[in-house]
Amino acid sequence: MTSSLLYGFKRIALGLALALGFCAQPLAKEQLNFVVIFTDDQGYGDMSCNGHPTIHTPHLDRMAHEGQKWTQFYSSAPVCTPSRAALMTGRLPVRSGMASSKRVVLFPDSAGGLPQSEITVAEVLKGVGYNTAMVGKWHMGHLPRHLPTTQGFDSYYGIPYSNDMDRDPSVKGNWVTIGKTSPWSIYKVPLLQNEKEIERPVNQNTITRRYTQQAVKFINENKEKPFFLYLAHSMPHIPLYASKKFEGKSLNGIYGDVIEEIDWSVGEVLNTLRKQKLDKKTIVLFTSDNGPWEVFKTHGGSAGLLRGAKGGTREGGMREPAIFWGPGNVKSGVVQELGSTLDVLPTFASLAGAKSPDDRAIDGYDLSDVLLNHGKSPRKGMFYFGGAQLSAVRSGNYKAQFREENGINPKPLAKPELYHLGEDPSEKYDLAAEHPEIVERLAKLGEELKATVKPVPDQLVPRIAD
Ligand code: MG
């Protein structure tokens, strides 16, 4: 055998060994990028692919068609601050002190925020080499010690709390009317770049467009490295404003205009990924922090056929529009399995080859088998908190409601209610009298969960002036 032939055999053998994974150093699997597009107070019914008749969302519809649309995907709280804390940490917000029975969310006078001891999804991904950016509404503490740059994000561009806060105190009157009719200049909300204030009050007509530009810029600048982008729109939380291109254009009034601008923004992000040939290397999740703000009527959205709204623990308060997209990775279709924003950290960690924290209770599950293979979801239930009170428990198709649906300190109901969410997604027909044993089983699950929650300082109570 000639030496050149021998060399040829060696090369083939080495190639085979590499292909079969016999090499001493395993080949690094290409890391997927992750994008979370999070809207504020968008209802379950507020996209055309979820049946809305007068809001047109072609980009979300295409995203749903190419990706996975989830029909039973939950936030872990019916209001902003705790919901966001759960998304970041994979933990029920009562565990981090970000759910309170005394104050509903963080305000501009709040001194608290997501504790540094919490581990965020950005920190987990940074640990395996990701570049990270946050664009949009944070609402997990606005003092420098709580901003995104202290919680695993390399950069931040956005507003630190809700767009209806910091209202000019000289503007008096009914808050619903003010919220529906006033110019953005009465809300002295700052726009921050990292820790620095760059505009105040923030121009809310252009905010969705500017967030989008920042998101697109970050993707373009990070096409060579794995990245995590958290794009949290301030809209459609009231007060509602759209840019000139969208104002007055939808059939649904200003609420529809705002959603249609967000839909455009989703299109810009996905098109940038396609253009940079990152679409097959990226997983994008689109979802919302809580249900629609019903008290604002046409300025609040719609939970579709679900009962209840923002602030409540009926389905409409916490079940969200949700789409996972990732051509070539996420298997397309409609998913009726259970999922939650609590599952984002474990799922992304698993897909990135990172470890979820194992020194604390994690309430999320790894959904990667559902995303990649249409497998069964490991999530089989959901706990619904009103403030820091456990109000309802879902296990399989059954949901027991133990406390009032609304408020931060919901009182126990005179009698628990029971619904079959498969046959009765609108929670209309109480089955508690027929199935007391199921109510008892779900109550026990709730007690078992509560026993695992260690008391921690309430982050929503301390004020700067204290
Ligand atoms: Mg919200």
Boltz pocket constraint, residues with backbone or C-beta under 6 A from the ligand:
constraints:
  - pocket:
      binder: B
      contacts: [[A, 39], [A, 40], [A, 41], [A, 78], [A, 79], [A, 80], [A, 237], [A, 289], [A, 290], [A, 291]]
      max_distance: 6.0
